């Protein structure tokens, strides 16, 4: 039980507040720069991390990367954002972590925080850090 308390305390210190209101505010910010994000994001780089975090599944990944409905990288990135938004807080958290790792300047612009240069994988109650 102590380990769970330590993990929860570490999460609250390492992550921005993930309240419903904060999540909605961050999604609004994402939508405000959606045009820019869809041009810089490479879904093929992000989907392995997002699958490991269990916010997308194999079917989502296949749809984003291989569907003829989304022939351009820009449209693939847009679809990925839509899928993540549908995943609620976990989708947002995993997306922000992927931005922190792959696009730290966008992470800072959206959150107002400097990246910690570590990534955490949302795997059940366990959190693993790298970097």
C-alpha positions as CSV (number, residue, x, y, z in Angstrom):
1,X,0.0,0.0,0.0
2,X,2.9,2.3,0.7
3,X,4.1,1.9,-2.9
4,X,0.7,3.0,-4.2
5,X,0.9,6.1,-2.0
6,X,4.4,6.9,-3.2
7,X,3.3,6.5,-6.8
8,X,0.2,8.7,-6.3
9,X,2.4,11.4,-4.6
10,X,4.9,11.2,-7.4
11,X,2.1,11.5,-10.0
12,X,0.7,14.6,-8.4
13,X,4.1,16.2,-8.3
14,X,5.2,15.2,-11.8
15,X,2.0,15.9,-13.7
16,X,-0.2,19.0,-14.2
17,X,-3.5,18.8,-12.4
18,X,-5.7,16.4,-14.2
19,X,-9.1,17.7,-13.0
20,X,-12.0,17.6,-15.4
21,X,-11.8,21.4,-15.7
22,X,-8.1,21.3,-16.4
23,X,-8.5,18.6,-19.0
24,X,-11.2,20.6,-20.8
25,X,-9.0,23.6,-20.7
26,X,-6.0,21.7,-22.2
27,X,-8.2,20.1,-24.9
28,X,-9.4,23.6,-25.8
29,X,-5.8,24.7,-26.1
30,X,-5.1,21.7,-28.3
31,X,-8.0,22.6,-30.5
32,X,-6.7,26.1,-30.7
33,X,-3.5,24.9,-32.2
34,X,-4.9,21.9,-34.0
35,X,-3.9,23.2,-37.4
36,X,-0.2,23.5,-36.3
37,X,-0.2,20.2,-34.3
38,X,-1.6,18.2,-37.3
39,X,1.3,19.5,-39.4
40,X,4.1,18.7,-36.9
41,X,2.9,15.4,-35.4
42,X,4.0,12.1,-36.9
43,X,1.4,9.5,-35.8
44,X,3.7,6.7,-36.6
45,X,6.1,7.9,-33.9
46,X,3.4,8.5,-31.3
47,X,1.2,5.4,-31.7
48,X,3.6,2.8,-30.1
49,X,3.8,4.9,-27.0
50,X,0.0,5.5,-26.9
51,X,-0.6,1.8,-27.3
52,X,1.7,1.0,-24.5
53,X,-0.2,3.5,-22.4
54,X,-3.3,1.6,-23.4
55,X,-5.2,4.7,-24.6
56,X,-5.4,3.4,-28.1
57,X,-5.6,-0.2,-29.2
58,X,-4.4,-2.1,-32.3
59,X,-7.5,-1.3,-34.2
60,X,-7.1,2.4,-33.5
61,X,-3.5,2.3,-34.5
62,X,-4.3,0.5,-37.8
63,X,-7.1,3.0,-38.6
64,X,-4.8,6.0,-38.0
65,X,-1.8,4.6,-39.9
66,X,-3.3,2.5,-42.7
67,X,-6.9,3.6,-43.4
68,X,-7.5,4.9,-47.0
69,X,-9.8,7.4,-45.3
70,X,-6.8,9.2,-44.0
71,X,-4.2,9.2,-46.8
72,X,-2.2,12.2,-45.6
73,X,-0.1,12.5,-42.4
74,X,-2.1,15.6,-41.5
75,X,-5.4,13.8,-41.6
76,X,-3.9,10.8,-39.7
77,X,-2.8,13.2,-37.0
78,X,-6.2,14.8,-36.8
79,X,-7.9,11.4,-36.5
80,X,-5.4,10.5,-33.7
81,X,-6.3,13.7,-31.8
82,X,-10.0,12.8,-32.1
83,X,-9.4,9.3,-30.8
84,X,-7.4,10.6,-27.9
85,X,-10.0,13.1,-27.0
86,X,-12.5,10.3,-26.8
87,X,-10.3,8.6,-24.2
88,X,-10.8,11.4,-21.7
89,X,-8.3,12.2,-19.1
90,X,-6.1,9.2,-19.8
91,X,-6.0,10.1,-23.5
92,X,-5.0,13.7,-22.7
93,X,-2.4,12.6,-20.2
94,X,-0.8,10.2,-22.6
95,X,-0.9,12.7,-25.4
96,X,0.7,15.4,-23.2
97,X,3.4,12.9,-22.2
98,X,4.1,12.1,-25.8
99,X,4.3,15.8,-26.6
100,X,6.7,16.3,-23.7
101,X,8.9,13.7,-25.1
102,X,8.7,14.3,-28.9
103,X,7.7,18.0,-29.1
104,X,8.7,19.7,-25.8
105,X,8.1,23.2,-27.2
106,X,4.5,22.4,-28.0
107,X,4.2,20.8,-24.5
108,X,5.4,24.1,-22.9
109,X,3.1,26.2,-25.1
110,X,0.0,24.1,-24.1
111,X,0.8,23.5,-20.4
112,X,2.9,26.5,-19.5
113,X,5.3,24.0,-17.9
114,X,8.8,23.0,-18.8
115,X,9.2,19.4,-19.9
116,X,10.7,17.1,-17.3
117,X,12.5,15.0,-20.0
118,X,11.1,11.8,-18.7
119,X,8.2,9.8,-19.9
120,X,5.8,7.8,-17.8
121,X,3.8,4.9,-19.1
122,X,0.3,4.6,-17.8
123,X,0.1,0.9,-17.2
124,X,-2.5,0.2,-14.6
125,X,-1.4,1.5,-11.3
126,X,2.3,1.1,-12.1
127,X,4.3,4.0,-13.5
128,X,7.7,3.5,-15.1
129,X,10.0,6.4,-15.9
130,X,12.6,6.7,-18.6
131,X,15.0,9.5,-19.5
